[in-house]
Every structure is written in structure tokens, then in C-alpha cells.
Amino acid sequence: MIEILQQIGFGLLGGLILNVMPCVLPVLTMKVFNLVEHSKVTDGSSDHTRRLHGLAYTGGVLLMFVSLALVVIGLKAAGDRVGWGMQFQNPQFVAGMIGLIFVFGLNALGVFEWNLSLSGRPGRQGYGASVVNGLFAAIMSTPCSAPFLGTAATFALGSDAPWWRTLAMFTSIGFGLASPFLLISMVPAIGRRLPRPGPWMETFKQLMGFSLLAAAVWLYSTLQAQVSRSAATDFLWYLLLLSVVVWGIHHFGGVLYSTARRMTVRAIALALLIGGGAGGLLHFEPAAAGSAEASPHTAGCQPTDTVCKDHIAWLPFDAKRVQAERQAGRPVFMDYTAEWCANCKTNEKVFIETQKVRDALVASGVLPMKADLTNDNDEIQGWLDKLGRSGIPAYVIYMPDGTQDLLPEAITTEMLVERLGKAAARFPPKQVAAHP
């Protein structure tokens, strides 16, 4: 029981920390923006309105996490392997998320207005939109990881975890994610400290729109790694069609027009979207096998190089190569990553691809290798499972004696340099046999 309570605590903390991750932050700030907008009301109903929006948002978050838990329970019962954020390995899902984020961004930039469904009038409308935003924030949180979250996710997703434990852990993560906005909306003292409404709000809203477009661009890089070049290009044309359609719905079928005209415009818009998709703009042929390299800087590098052209010379995952290097006495540093994993990419740019780490790799002789889970890969997922991890990022140094040094999800450059140094102390580079 103590262990379960501890893991639930980890889930709450992990969900709470997710709010400052780049996946979720734009959604949370947009909801706080809506609270500021509701504070324009001075008839005494604003506090009540904020509470209802907080509860609606929390309900949306919990609804999505409970739904995810039920899907996970069903997949585990069917014998399938599951992991945190692995739905982003599906290109259709990624494309749908790109389209949704793109539309939210256009709305924030003022290309069209969803007054009734997204903001509404305080106290009367917009609670459904808070539910939708909660659902949106929950699903956007899944490609991110955070301190404590990896431990909680492993506890929930383990093959031996009973259904009630999985459900409890997902619920705790969801409640942790929703808690900041719920606290702001429930405590009047915090609400009164929010900025007063003013012209700054339009600028802030537009900045959040650009941040949502940036999130769409980030996810599009994932889609590019999953589908063929023509499929990725055609999807861009579909996004253009989508933007014209949502603009047209607002411009030609807004609330100022008759019901008949609004329904007609929406029917035409739906027909255009269906026609564009069926006409060839939505197709998801997988990328050619072997088309993605572990590093764009490895051309011309030697197979045993750790650094080449002032970049880490990452090798793609190769189980046989790992075994051969270990037999030769050389440790292997494995980076489990994916294009859709925001934390992975942040860690790579900020903490891993640094001069200190490059120098440490050269000095230690440790071979860097990437295990890419952008697309479904049973072999790599099996190796990740052996580490006791259900999500990424994951970092481990495989030692020649069969042991391994598993790093935490939250790493620093200094931590990685220290671990590489310890690996070199145990297995000095001069003892490494030359690899053919």
C-alpha cells in the first residue's frame, strides 16, 4: 500500500511538472488567458464562472486520462505492448494532432473566431470548450516526459500491473496536470492577482497562436520521418485547404447569418475537406526503410568514430553491433529517442550535443548509438522494456561485463560527462579491441 501511495504521489508530481513542458504550456496559458477574459464581468458571477471553467477543464483532462487508461488496460489484456506516448508512432494520429493544433493556432491569431465553442460569454457558454481544452492538454502531454513521470508510467504500464493500478496511476497523472489551472480557478485570491484585462490580451493571444503553430511544425517533423516525401508534401496542401475552410466558415457562415446559410456553408466545408482527403491529399505511405539516418553528420565518418565534424557521430540502433562492441571491451551509450518526444529533442540540443559531452565521448571511447522509436519498432521496444522503462527519453550505458548504467529521465551535461568518465575508468579505451 505504501508503494502504491508513493507511486500515486509520483504521478501527481509528474503530471504537475508536465504543465511547464513545451507540449502543454501553450494550452495552459491560453486557459489562463480565458480566465482573465472572464474577469471582465463585474456582477459578482466571475468567481463562480472561473470555478465552473476550472472544473470543466479538469473533467476534460481526467476524461482523456481515464480513456487512455482503459485503452491501455484493453491492449494489455490482448497481450500487446504499451508505452507512454506511443500513439505518436501512428502517422494518422500525428496528422490529426497537427491539424487540430494548427486550427487552434489560426483561431488565436484571429483568422477566424470560435466565440461560442472556445471562449463564449462568462457564466453562460464556453464550458464545453473548457472540457475540450482539457482533452487537448491531456493528449498533448503524452509525448512529453518529466521527472517522477517515468517511474509512475512504468508502475502503471508494467505487464504485471493490475487494471485498477493502471487506472489509479493515469488518474493521478491527469489530476496533477489539471491541478494548476484548477487551483487558479478555485481560489479567488489567486484569481485576483491575475493581470487586469486590457489591450495586452490581444497581443498575448496572438503570441500563443504562434506558439501553437510552432508546436504544429514540431509535430510535422515527426510526420516527415514517418511517411514518404510525397505524403508529407500533400499533407501540407491539406493544411492549406483546412485553413481556407475554417476561414470560409467564419467569413461566409458566421453567427450574423441565417441558420440555413450557416448549415449550407458548413456542409460545403465538410464536403471540401472530405473531397480533399479522398482526392489524394491524405495518404500515409511509410517512409522508405533505411531512409532516416541516426545522424546527418555521419557521412564520411569511420564506424568507430565517436565524434565527427564537430558533432556526435550517432550510429543507428544495431543489436549485433552492441554485442560486438561489448565483447571487444567497449561500452555503448544508447539514447532512446523519437522525433515526437519533445523532452528527447530538448535534452539532445541542450545537454547532449555539447562540447563537454563530445570531449568526454572521445576521452572515454564510449560508442554513441540512437534507438529511434519515431515509428513502431518491436526490437527497440523490447530493449527498452528490459530497462524497466515504459516511455522515453531513456539513456543507458551498456558495459562490456553485461551490466548497465541507467540514467534518470532528467539529465544534465555534467551528469552525462560523469557517467561516461566512470565507464572509462572501469573499461579504459586502451583496452578496447579494434572493431573490424
C-alpha positions in Angstrom: 0.0 0.0 0.0 2.9 2.4 0.8 4.4 1.7 -2.5 1.1 2.4 -4.3 0.7 5.7 -2.4 4.3 6.7 -3.2 3.7 6.0 -6.9 0.5 7.9 -6.9 2.5 10.8 -5.4 5.0 10.4 -8.2 2.1 10.5 -10.7 0.8 13.7 -9.2 4.2 15.4 -9.3 4.9 14.2 -12.8 1.6 15.5 -14.1 2.2 18.8 -12.3 5.6 19.2 -13.9 4.1 18.4 -17.3 2.5 21.9 -17.2 5.8 23.6 -17.8 6.8 21.3 -20.7 6.6 22.8 -24.2 3.8 20.3 -25.2 1.3 21.6 -22.7 2.4 25.2 -21.8 0.6 26.9 -24.7 -2.7 25.2 -23.8 -2.4 26.1 -20.1 -1.5 29.7 -20.9 -4.5 30.0 -23.2 -6.8 28.8 -20.4 -5.3 31.3 -18.0 -6.0 33.9 -20.7 -9.6 32.9 -20.8 -9.8 33.3 -17.0 -8.5 36.9 -17.4 -11.1 37.4 -20.1 -13.9 36.2 -17.8 -12.7 38.7 -15.1 -14.2 41.5 -17.2 -17.5 40.5 -15.6 -18.2 42.7 -12.5 -21.7 41.5 -11.5 -20.3 39.0 -8.9 -20.6 36.0 -11.1 -17.0 35.9 -12.3 -15.7 33.8 -9.4 -18.5 31.3 -9.9 -17.7 31.2 -13.7 -14.0 30.6 -13.0 -14.8 27.7 -10.8 -17.0 26.1 -13.3 -14.4 26.5 -16.0 -11.8 25.0 -13.7 -14.0 22.0 -13.1 -14.8 21.6 -16.8 -11.1 21.8 -17.7 -10.2 19.2 -15.0 -13.1 17.0 -16.2 -11.7 17.1 -19.7 -8.2 16.2 -18.6 -9.4 13.3 -16.4 -11.8 12.1 -19.1 -8.9 11.7 -21.5 -6.6 10.1 -19.0 -9.2 7.6 -17.9 -9.9 6.8 -21.6 -6.2 6.3 -22.2 -6.1 4.0 -19.1 -9.0 1.9 -20.4 -7.3 1.6 -23.8 -4.0 0.5 -22.1 -5.9 -2.0 -20.0 -7.6 -3.4 -23.1 -4.3 -3.6 -25.0 -2.5 -5.3 -22.1 -5.4 -7.8 -21.8 -4.9 -8.6 -25.5 -1.2 -9.2 -25.0 0.0 -6.0 -26.7 3.0 -4.0 -25.5 2.2 -0.4 -24.5 4.3 2.6 -23.6 3.9 6.3 -22.7 3.2 8.4 -25.7 3.5 5.5 -28.2 0.3 6.6 -30.0 2.5 9.2 -31.7 4.1 6.3 -33.6 0.9 6.3 -35.7 1.2 8.8 -38.6 -2.6 9.2 -38.9 -2.8 10.2 -35.2 0.1 12.6 -35.7 -1.5 14.2 -38.7 -4.8 14.6 -36.8 -2.9 16.3 -33.9 -1.1 18.6 -36.4 -4.4 19.7 -37.9 -6.0 20.3 -34.5 -3.1 22.4 -33.2 -2.9 24.3 -36.5 -6.6 25.2 -36.3 -6.2 26.3 -32.6 -3.3 28.5 -33.7 -5.3 30.1 -36.5 -8.1 30.8 -34.1 -5.7 32.5 -31.6 -4.2 34.6 -34.5 -7.7 35.9 -35.4 -8.0 34.2 -38.8 -11.5 33.1 -37.6 -13.3 33.2 -34.2 -15.0 30.4 -32.4 -16.8 32.6 -29.9 -19.4 30.1 -28.9 -17.3 27.0 -28.7 -14.0 28.2 -27.4 -14.4 31.4 -25.3 -18.1 32.1 -25.1 -19.7 34.6 -22.7 -18.9 34.3 -19.0 -21.3 32.3 -17.0 -23.4 31.1 -19.9 -21.3 29.5 -22.6 -17.9 28.1 -23.2 -17.8 25.3 -20.5 -17.8 22.7 -23.2 -14.8 24.5 -24.7 -13.0 24.1 -21.3 -13.7 20.4 -21.5 -12.3 20.3 -25.0 -9.2 22.2 -23.9 -8.7 19.7 -21.0 -8.9 16.9 -23.5 -6.5 18.7 -25.8 -4.0 19.4 -23.0 -4.1 15.8 -21.8 -3.4 14.4 -25.3 -0.7 17.0 -25.9 1.1 15.9 -22.7 1.7 12.4 -23.7 4.7 12.9 -26.0 6.4 14.7 -23.0 8.1 13.1 -20.0 9.0 14.7 -16.7 10.8 13.8 -13.5 8.8 11.3 -11.5 6.6 10.6 -14.5 8.8 7.8 -15.9 8.6 5.9 -12.6 4.9 6.3 -12.4 4.3 5.3 -16.0 6.4 2.2 -15.6 4.4 1.3 -12.5 1.1 1.8 -14.4 2.1 0.2 -17.7 4.1 -2.9 -16.5 2.8 -6.2 -17.8 2.1 -7.4 -14.3 0.2 -4.2 -13.2 -3.5 -5.0 -12.3 -6.1 -2.9 -14.1 -7.0 -0.9 -11.0 -3.4 0.2 -10.5 -3.2 1.4 -14.2 -6.4 3.3 -13.8 -5.3 4.9 -10.5 -1.9 5.9 -11.9 -3.4 7.5 -15.0 -5.9 9.4 -12.9 -3.2 10.7 -10.6 -1.2 12.0 -13.5 -4.2 13.6 -15.0 -5.1 15.3 -11.7 -1.6 16.6 -11.4 -1.7 18.0 -14.9 -5.0 19.8 -14.2 -4.2 21.0 -10.7 -2.6 24.4 -11.5 -5.5 25.6 -13.5 -8.0 24.1 -11.1 -6.2 25.9 -8.2 -6.2 29.3 -10.1 -9.9 29.0 -10.8 -10.9 27.8 -7.4 -9.0 30.2 -5.2 -10.3 33.8 -5.6 -7.2 35.3 -4.1 -5.1 33.8 -6.9 -7.6 34.9 -9.5 -7.5 38.5 -8.2 -3.7 38.5 -8.8 -4.2 37.8 -12.5 -3.5 40.8 -14.8 -6.4 43.1 -15.5 -7.9 42.8 -18.9 -6.6 45.3 -21.5 -5.1 45.7 -25.0 -2.2 43.4 -24.0 -4.6 40.5 -24.2 -4.8 40.6 -28.0 -1.0 40.6 -28.2 -0.7 37.7 -25.8 -3.3 35.7 -27.6 -1.5 36.1 -30.9 1.8 35.1 -29.3 0.1 32.0 -28.0 -1.2 31.4 -31.6 2.4 31.5 -32.9 3.5 29.1 -30.1 0.7 26.6 -31.2 1.9 26.9 -34.8 5.4 26.2 -33.6 4.1 23.0 -31.9 2.4 22.0 -35.2 5.8 22.5 -37.0 7.5 20.3 -34.4 4.9 17.5 -34.9 5.2 17.9 -38.7 8.9 17.0 -38.4 7.7 13.7 -36.8 5.3 13.1 -39.7 8.1 13.7 -42.2 10.1 10.9 -40.5 7.1 8.5 -40.7 5.8 8.9 -44.2 7.1 9.3 -47.7 8.1 12.7 -49.1 5.1 13.0 -51.3 2.7 12.1 -48.5 4.2 14.8 -46.2 4.0 17.4 -49.0 0.4 16.5 -49.8 -0.5 16.9 -46.2 0.8 20.5 -46.3 -1.6 21.2 -49.1 -4.4 19.7 -47.0 -3.5 22.0 -44.1 -3.8 24.9 -46.6 -7.2 23.6 -47.6 -8.1 23.2 -43.9 -7.1 26.8 -43.2 -9.2 28.2 -46.1 -12.2 26.1 -45.0 -12.2 27.3 -41.4 -11.8 30.9 -42.6 -14.6 30.4 -45.0 -16.9 29.0 -42.3 -16.4 32.2 -40.3 -16.4 34.6 -43.2 -19.4 33.3 -45.1 -21.3 31.4 -42.4 -20.8 33.3 -39.2 -23.3 33.9 -36.4 -24.7 37.0 -38.2 -26.1 34.9 -41.0 -29.3 32.8 -41.1 -29.3 29.3 -39.8 -30.0 27.9 -43.3 -26.9 29.8 -44.7 -24.7 28.6 -41.8 -25.7 25.0 -42.3 -25.1 25.3 -46.1 -21.7 26.8 -45.6 -20.8 24.0 -43.1 -22.0 21.3 -45.5 -19.9 22.8 -48.3 -16.9 23.0 -45.9 -17.2 19.4 -44.9 -17.5 18.3 -48.5 -14.3 20.1 -49.4 -12.4 18.5 -46.5 -13.7 15.0 -47.4 -13.1 15.6 -51.1 -9.6 16.9 -50.5 -8.7 13.9 -48.3 -10.3 11.3 -50.6 -8.8 13.1 -53.7 -5.3 12.3 -52.7 -4.1 14.9 -50.2 -4.4 12.5 -47.3 -2.3 9.4 -47.8 0.3 7.9 -45.4 2.7 5.7 -47.3 5.5 4.8 -44.9 8.9 6.3 -45.4 11.3 4.0 -47.3 13.2 1.7 -45.0 16.6 3.0 -44.1 15.9 6.5 -45.4 16.4 8.0 -42.0 19.9 8.2 -40.6 20.8 8.3 -37.0 22.8 11.5 -37.6 23.0 13.9 -40.5 26.7 14.3 -39.8 27.9 10.7 -40.1 28.7 10.9 -43.9 32.4 10.2 -44.3 32.9 9.2 -40.7 34.6 6.0 -39.6 32.5 3.2 -38.0 34.4 3.6 -34.7 34.3 7.4 -34.6 32.5 8.9 -31.6 32.7 12.5 -32.8 33.0 13.7 -36.4 32.7 17.1 -37.9 32.1 18.7 -34.5 29.1 16.6 -33.9 28.4 13.3 -32.1 28.6 10.5 -34.7 25.5 8.7 -33.7 25.1 5.2 -35.1 21.6 3.8 -35.6 20.4 1.0 -33.3 22.1 -2.3 -34.1 21.8 -5.1 -31.5 24.6 -7.1 -33.1 26.9 -4.1 -33.1 26.2 -3.5 -29.4 27.1 -7.1 -28.6 30.2 -7.0 -30.7 31.4 -3.8 -29.0 30.8 -5.2 -25.6 32.8 -8.3 -26.5 35.6 -6.0 -27.7 35.6 -4.3 -24.3 33.9 -1.0 -25.4 30.9 0.5 -23.6 27.9 1.7 -25.7 25.9 4.8 -24.8 22.3 4.3 -26.0 19.9 7.2 -26.5 16.3 6.0 -26.7 14.5 8.8 -28.5 11.9 9.8 -31.1 11.0 12.8 -33.3 7.7 13.2 -31.4 9.4 13.3 -28.0 9.8 16.9 -27.0 11.9 16.1 -24.0 14.2 13.9 -26.0 14.9 16.7 -28.5 15.4 19.3 -25.8 17.8 17.1 -23.9 19.7 16.4 -27.1 20.2 20.0 -28.0 20.8 21.4 -24.5 22.6 18.7 -22.6 23.9 16.0 -25.0 25.2 17.7 -28.2 27.7 19.9 -26.3 31.4 20.2 -26.5 31.9 18.8 -23.0 30.0 15.6 -23.9 31.8 15.3 -27.2 35.1 15.6 -25.4 34.0 13.0 -22.8 33.0 10.6 -25.6 36.4 10.9 -27.3 38.3 10.6 -24.0 36.2 7.6 -22.8 36.0 5.8 -26.1 32.3 5.0 -25.4 30.3 4.4 -28.7 27.2 6.6 -29.1 24.1 4.9 -30.6 20.5 6.1 -31.1 17.5 3.8 -30.7 14.8 5.7 -32.7 11.1 5.0 -31.7 9.6 7.5 -34.0 8.0 4.5 -35.7 6.9 1.3 -34.1 9.9 -1.0 -33.6 9.4 -4.2 -31.6 13.1 -4.9 -31.2 13.9 -1.5 -29.7 10.8 -1.5 -27.6 11.9 -4.9 -26.2 15.3 -3.5 -25.2 13.5 -0.6 -23.5 11.3 -2.9 -21.6 14.3 -4.7 -20.3 15.4 -1.5 -18.7 12.1 -1.3 -16.8 11.1 1.9 -18.7 7.7 2.4 -20.4 8.5 5.7 -22.0 11.2 7.9 -23.4 13.7 9.6 -23.1 15.9 6.8 -21.7 19.6 6.9 -21.5 21.8 3.9 -20.6 25.5 2.9 -20.9 25.8 -0.8 -21.7 29.0 -2.1 -20.1 31.2 -4.9 -21.6 30.7 -7.1 -18.5 27.0 -7.2 -19.1 26.0 -4.6 -16.6 24.4 -1.3 -17.5 24.3 2.3 -16.1 20.7 3.6 -16.5 20.5 7.4 -16.2 17.4 9.3 -15.0 15.0 10.9 -17.4 16.1 14.4 -16.4 19.8 14.6 -17.3 22.4 17.3 -17.3 25.7 17.7 -19.2 27.7 17.3 -16.1 25.8 14.1 -15.1 26.4 12.5 -18.5 30.1 13.5 -18.5 30.5 12.0 -15.1 28.8 8.7 -16.1 31.0 8.5 -19.2 34.1 9.1 -17.1 33.1 6.3 -14.7 32.6 3.9 -17.7 36.0 4.8 -19.0 37.5 4.2 -15.5 36.1 0.7 -15.5 36.9 -0.1 -19.1 39.8 2.2 -20.3 39.9 2.9 -24.0 43.3 1.4 -24.4 41.8 -2.0 -23.6 39.3 -1.8 -26.4 39.9 -4.2 -29.2 39.8 -2.7 -32.7 36.4 -3.3 -34.4 36.6 -4.5 -38.0 
